[in-house]
Amino acid sequence: MFDFDRFIRKLRKAARARYWFFRGGLDALIHLRDWAELQKANAAKIEEDRKDLFEGSDDRVLYLVVGSALTAWATMEEVMVLILALLLRVPDEKAGLILYSTINFNVWISIIDELFAIDELHASLKPRWNKIAERLRRLKDGRDRIAHHAVRGKESVSPFAETTLRPTRMDVRQKSLKYKPLANDDIMEFSSQVSNVGKDLIALAKKMAEQREPSPGKSSQ
């Protein structure tokens, strides 16, 4: 199972300590005795990649955190598939076929809502699911912004200004206008929230699996 905590730690390290990560790796490679020529070549490649990735623009770092955030979301969706499989008593692949063929994420939530309501075995867990579902609905807007807004240049000449995700100027919907641009820290915060929801979904799925275990009397029969 995907380790959300480890994912967030790696993401923050990559975004905030990126220079020293590459620099430290470079020094370590240079000072190794064995495979000297190969390691020098690797060191040169790392330095080249570091310059290409981080110097002059924050765009590539933003791409890194965007990709990581969308990966966290996709991994969280996998747990929802497992929950649907438990509710339908079907293999994971069949549950995946249903949800991944359903484009609207709110419909994913509605399907699971309705199944919890009519499932005698798992109905007691519906209040727990309801709280998670509300958090998922709130996070969905953030996921859409990260997935569909483009990387835009700095709005200010200030050296502290950041490259951000923003909608096109042609998107004049009130929903889009009310949000501030998404910077690296905003996207990492989104990833952290998805991590927390993912852990709660995993705990819910485990509880559902426990409820499906036969009682000692039935097992003996």
ChimeraX attribute file (.defattr): number of C-alpha atoms within 10 A of each C-alpha:
attribute: neighborCount
match mode: 1-to-1
recipient: residues
	/A:1	7
	/A:2	14
	/A:3	12
	/A:4	20
	/A:5	13
	/A:6	10
	/A:7	17
	/A:8	19
	/A:9	11
	/A:10	12
	/A:11	18
	/A:12	16
	/A:13	12
	/A:14	17
	/A:15	17
	/A:16	13
	/A:17	10
	/A:18	15
	/A:19	15
	/A:20	12
	/A:21	13
	/A:22	18
	/A:23	15
	/A:24	10
	/A:25	14
	/A:26	19
	/A:27	12
	/A:28	12
	/A:29	21
	/A:30	17
	/A:31	11
	/A:32	11
	/A:33	9
	/A:34	9
	/A:35	9
	/A:36	13
	/A:37	11
	/A:38	11
	/A:39	18
	/A:40	17
	/A:41	12
	/A:42	16
	/A:43	20
	/A:44	14
	/A:45	13
	/A:46	17
	/A:47	15
	/A:48	11
	/A:49	13
	/A:50	16
	/A:51	13
	/A:52	12
	/A:53	16
	/A:54	14
	/A:55	12
	/A:56	8
	/A:57	14
	/A:58	18
	/A:59	20
	/A:60	15
	/A:61	18
	/A:62	22
	/A:63	14
	/A:64	14
	/A:65	23
	/A:66	22
	/A:67	15
	/A:68	19
	/A:69	26
	/A:70	19
	/A:71	14
	/A:72	23
	/A:73	21
	/A:74	12
	/A:75	18
	/A:76	21
	/A:77	19
	/A:78	19
	/A:79	20
	/A:80	21
	/A:81	23
	/A:82	20
	/A:83	22
	/A:84	26
	/A:85	19
	/A:86	19
	/A:87	20
	/A:88	16
	/A:89	12
	/A:90	12
	/A:91	13
	/A:92	16
	/A:93	11
	/A:94	14
	/A:95	21
	/A:96	18
	/A:97	11
	/A:98	13
	/A:99	20
	/A:100	14
	/A:101	9
	/A:102	12
	/A:103	9
	/A:104	10
	/A:105	15
	/A:106	13
	/A:107	12
	/A:108	19
	/A:109	20
	/A:110	12
	/A:111	13
	/A:112	20
	/A:113	16
	/A:114	11
	/A:115	16
	/A:116	22
	/A:117	14
	/A:118	12
	/A:119	14
	/A:120	9
	/A:121	12
	/A:122	18
	/A:123	14
	/A:124	12
	/A:125	15
	/A:126	19
	/A:127	13
	/A:128	13
	/A:129	18
	/A:130	15
	/A:131	10
	/A:132	17
	/A:133	20
	/A:134	11
	/A:135	13
	/A:136	19
	/A:137	13
	/A:138	10
	/A:139	17
	/A:140	15
	/A:141	13
	/A:142	17
	/A:143	19
	/A:144	11
	/A:145	18
	/A:146	22
	/A:147	14
	/A:148	13
	/A:149	15
	/A:150	13
	/A:151	21
	/A:152	15
	/A:153	15
	/A:154	16
	/A:155	10
	/A:156	10
	/A:157	8
	/A:158	8
	/A:159	7
	/A:160	7
	/A:161	13
	/A:162	21
	/A:163	21
	/A:164	22
	/A:165	26
	/A:166	22
	/A:167	20
	/A:168	13
	/A:169	8
	/A:170	6
	/A:171	11
	/A:172	11
	/A:173	8
	/A:174	8
	/A:175	9
	/A:176	16
	/A:177	13
	/A:178	9
	/A:179	12
	/A:180	12
	/A:181	18
	/A:182	21
	/A:183	18
	/A:184	23
	/A:185	14
	/A:186	16
	/A:187	24
	/A:188	20
	/A:189	14
	/A:190	20
	/A:191	27
	/A:192	20
	/A:193	16
	/A:194	25
	/A:195	24
	/A:196	15
	/A:197	20
	/A:198	25
	/A:199	17
	/A:200	16
	/A:201	23
	/A:202	18
	/A:203	12
	/A:204	19
	/A:205	20
	/A:206	14
	/A:207	13
	/A:208	17
	/A:209	14
	/A:210	10
	/A:211	12
	/A:212	13
	/A:213	10
	/A:214	10
	/A:215	9
	/A:216	8
	/A:217	7
	/A:218	8
	/A:219	8
	/A:220	7
	/A:221	5
